[in-house]
């Protein structure tokens, strides 16, 4: 059987693969191959290369899809898909170039065999030549053309060869990738989008009907409850009105015992008189007893030691200045009045002359070392501390009532005021307690002076006419000072006393006056007038104002209850008529309108736009993020609807211009669907890969050159190697005698 097998089916190594002295089992020596045999091998490589070149798009596309399935090779997938897509537009050129590359590769192999190139170097040399030589052939004509050398080749031939060897890989590739993206479906396929629209609209309608139904039920329940309340109000009307009146009467009673205004006037006068008496007693205790009396006692002690205000070092200077002023007043007075002025001014400052007693004479003689006969019978005593205090009071009297005086007093009344400060300084310097007494006396006199119309301060000047008239008025006329102003109320508080006890008593009295006033104010309007007229007083007595405000609210409630009683029956009857006129059919029509309105709020289908277009606009439109998030909850609830959404998404993206696909994906689609659960991660990665490949087909510059180079590299190497690999089997199938010389 072996002897009957054709010898041309037995593989024989070439002369370069075994030593020359080795022979086959047939016993024949190896013969060198002829040129005809080598040419036959070269021609036989053309069909395999052509077939590989023609099938290159499918092979590269398959590699791209495989790369997209693995995370490690995902980045290469768009470029492989773009390359495969580009090859589809140049299949004839790929077949022609593949055939030529197969022949070229075999020719190179035959040449290296003839030159005895070692076998381990042949494959690298061959594959390098397969990759670089055609690319050099593509770039050299470009360089020559750019340099101005076009050569003498006919344009038709030149263009034809260029189309064969360097076809554009991207032309027409975008549509093929778009078709893959939509899984072979037509670009006009609308069924998935229509199903998405219908599913979302149905879900939105169900949700709307449920919400509207619940809302209608609540509305009906509220209406029924309201009607029941209205019916019950008719029976409870008397009770409610009575309760409101009772509360209002309670608010009136909370003011306490009513106090007529003339009673208030008398009570306030009595409180002020009591405060006046208390103030005088306090002044007597704290100023006179505690300070003036000790000061007088100390002065008497000093004066027994012959130390007087005019000779004590601390007070002597001020006393001398007071004497100088008094002497000036005497000198400037009319001649006929000088004696009177001198007596009343200088006489009070110089002291008195008195008769010495026998005991005083003996003391004088011992002190001055003289005999009793030489001792004078009289002695001039300096002005005492008490004498100067009385003179100081007299000067104050002159300064206050000078206009009412006559004679020398009227003449010197104003000028005498200049003596008083120096005299006060003299007394305070002589005894410190006297200065403290003056300050304390003035302090404790403030409440007293406020009532007695003493002009000690600007506030007292402003307030005292009011109080003077108030205290001089009869009890009946004193009521006019409770006039509702803030100023009058503050004056009364200061006069009566601003201590907590006095203020509380005054507030109780004011509350009693308003108890009498509100008893006469039966309506809300009358109480409003009362509030407006006494707004200032309520600032001083806020609790009274709050009580009047509370009374107003209770009276208003009572008035409202009465008014409501007159309107409830008409309201009930009107509501019954309204319910009767609005039948079940009308309510159903309203429900349908509400449902349609709510569904339209979700779907937002413009006039003249079909459902598929609406979904496509939601996916790729300028408001896609908002739109997809709005309908996403309805889609994600149903797996079938989610699958239809993915198909609709793929079809919508396949219709986008490849030059704008990146913007649509990055700014509109991905922000809306990433993390939403609408698209599974694997499906989303596929969409990203396909849209990236579409983008590559639209780039006219760098991307096209890169993808073009990859296309030619894969085609040149793959077709050449495929051509060589199929040359010998093809010769065998065609009956060539390949073993004749091998």
Secondary structure, 3 states (H helix, E strand, C coil): CHHHCCHHHCCCCCCCCCCCCCCCCCCCCCCCCCHHHHHHHHHHHHHHHHHHHHHHHHHHHHHHHHHHCCHHHHHHHHHHHHHHHHHHCCHHHHHHHHHHHHHHHHHHHHHHHHCCCCHHHHHHHHHHHHHHHHHHHHHHHHHHHHHCCCCCCCHHHHHHHHHHHCCCCCCCHHHHHHHHHCCCCCCCCCHHHHHHHHHHHHHHHHHHHHHHHHHHHHHHHHHHHHHHHHHHHHHHHHHHHHHHHHHHHHHHHCCCCCCCHHHHHHHHHHHHHHHHHHHHHHHHHHHHHHHHHHHHHHHHHHHHCCCCCCCCHHHHHHHHHHHHHHHHHHHHCCHHHHHHHHHHHHHHHHCEEEECCHHHHHHHHHHHCCCHHHCCCEEEECCCHHHHHHHHHHHHHHHHHHHHCCCHHHHHCCCCHHHHHHHHHHHHHHCHHHHHHHHHHHHHHHHHHHHHCCCCCHHHHHHHHHHHHHHHCCCCHHHHHCCCCHHHHHHHHHHHCCCHHHHHHHHHHHHHHHHHHHCCCCCHHHHHHHHHHCHHHHHHCHHHHHHHHHHHHHHHHHHHHHHHHHHHHHHHHHHHHHHHHCCHHHHHHHHHHHHHHHHHHHHCCCCCCCHHHHHHHHHHCCCHHHHHHHHHHHHHCCHHHHHHHHHHHHHHHHCCCHHHHHHHHHHHHHHHHCCCCCCCHHHHHHHHHHHHHHHHHHCCCHHHHHHHHHHHHHHHHHHHHHHHHHHHHHHHHCCCCCCCCC
